[in-house]
Amino acid sequence: MDSSDHGGTASPLSPQTRLVTSGRDTKAQKGFVNPPVVRGSTVLYPTAEDLHAHRGEYSYGRHGTPTTRALQQALMALEGPQCAGVGLAPSGVSAISTALLAVLKAGDHVLVCDNAYRPTRLFCDQMLKRFGVETSYFDPLVGAGIAAHLKPNTAVVMVEAPGSQSFEMPDIPAIAEVAHTHGALVIDDNTWATPLYHRSLDQGVDISIQAGTKYIGGHSDIMFGTIAANARTWPQVAEGIRQLGVCAGPDDVFLALRGLRTLAVRLAQHQQSGLEMARWLGERPEVQRVLHPALESDPGHAIWKRDFTGASGLFSIVLQPAPQKAVDALLDTVKLFGMGYSWGGFESLAIPFDCATYRSATKWNPGGPTLRLHIGLESVDDLKADLERGFAAFNAAR
C-alpha cells in the first residue's frame, strides 16, 4: 500500500508524520522500508509499439527513477497543497538558476531583495544580463512598497526570508499580493526555515527553492537543490528542467530522502539550541546585537511569528568594535565551531562576513565585526564554554 493512503484516517496527517510516511511504497519496494538507489540511464521498452508511443512509467534516467519519484512525492507532501510539483537539482545554486531561466526571457526585468544569497546576485548580474534580462534590487523590508519598484516588464520578484547573513525578514504575503497584481511571479529562497516551518507556497509564492544541501541532507555530505512550484508555474519549471538537462545524482537523492525522514527532530533541536545560544549571546558584553528573527527583540519578529512555525539554527551576531586580529583570535581559539561556508549539518560553524560590498539598495553598516553562526547538535553547554574561550582570546587581542 502506498503511504499516501491513510486507511480512512479522519484528520489530515501532521507535517512531521508526512515526513516519515510520504513517498513510501513498501509493496513496490518488495517490503523494504526505503526505496532502492536506482542508478540508470537507459530504460528498455518491451515492444516497438510501446517505444513509438513512449509508453512506460519511466523513459530515461535523467527524467526520473523510482528513487527520485519517492523523494519528489515526499517533498510535495512537505511543501503543502499548493505544490503542483518538485524538481530536483544538483545544488541550491542550480535550483536558483534553473528556476529563473525557466520563467524568464530576454527583455524581462527581475527584482531581487538586497539581502539575497550572493551567488543569486552574481547569476542575475552576470549571466542573466548576458541573456538580456535586467536586474535591480530592493530593500527587503519594503513590503507592499514593492509597487514603486515594479516596471511594466517586471516578470519575477525574488525574496529570501530571512536573508541568510543579515536576517532581515521580508513581508512575503504583502510583496506577493502586489507582484501578482502587476503580473509578476514570486520566487522565494526558503532554505533557512524549510517548508516544515514556512510554507511559502501557501503565502502567495509561486516557486519555492531550497538548498537541500543544508537541512534536508542534514549531515554535510550531499549537494542538492529543490524547486517546488504551484500549478501556475510548474509546467514552465518542469520544461525548463527538461531542456536544461538538470538532474541530481542517485546517491545524493537517496541521502536527501533519508535526511528528510529525520528533518523534524533535527530541526526542532537546531531551533531549541539556536535560540538558547542566541539569548545567551545577547547577554554577552562582547556582542552588540543578535540577528535572529525568532527573538522578541528582533525587528522582523512580528512577521516571523505570523508567517513561520519555527526557526532553524542559523543566525548572526554583531560584535563590539574590534580589529580583525581580535575576530581571528576568536575563530582560531574555538574548537567546536568549525569555519566553513555552509550550514544545516550536525556540526556548529562560525564565519565572518561583510555584506557592504554587495549591497546596492540598502546600506550595511552594523557598527562592528559580524559573525554568522550555525548551531549544530552538540551540547549547548559545551558550545557556550567553547565560545567563552573564544571571547577571552577576542578580548585579549582588542
Salt bridges, closest charged atoms under 4 A:
GLU49 OE2 - ARG55 NH2 3.75
ASP50 OD1 - ARG55 NH1 2.53
GLU57 OE2 - ARG69 NH1 2.72
ASP108 OD1 - LYS105 NZ 3.07
ASP114 OD1 - ARG121 NH1 2.81
GLU134 OE2 - LYS151 NZ 2.48
GLU168 OE2 - ARG359 NH1 3.43
ASP171 OD1 - ARG306 NH2 2.68
ASP188 OD2 - HIS198 ND1 3.97
ASP206 OD2 - HIS180 NE2 2.72
ASP206 OD1 - ARG232 NH1 3.88
ASP251 OD1 - ARG39 NH2 2.63
GLU276 OE2 - LYS384 NZ 3.06
GLU286 OE1 - ARG284 NE 3.06
GLU296 OE2 - ARG279 NH2 3.64
ASP307 OD1 - ARG306 NE 2.71
ASP386 OD1 - ARG389 NH2 3.23
GLU388 OE2 - ARG284 NH1 3.82
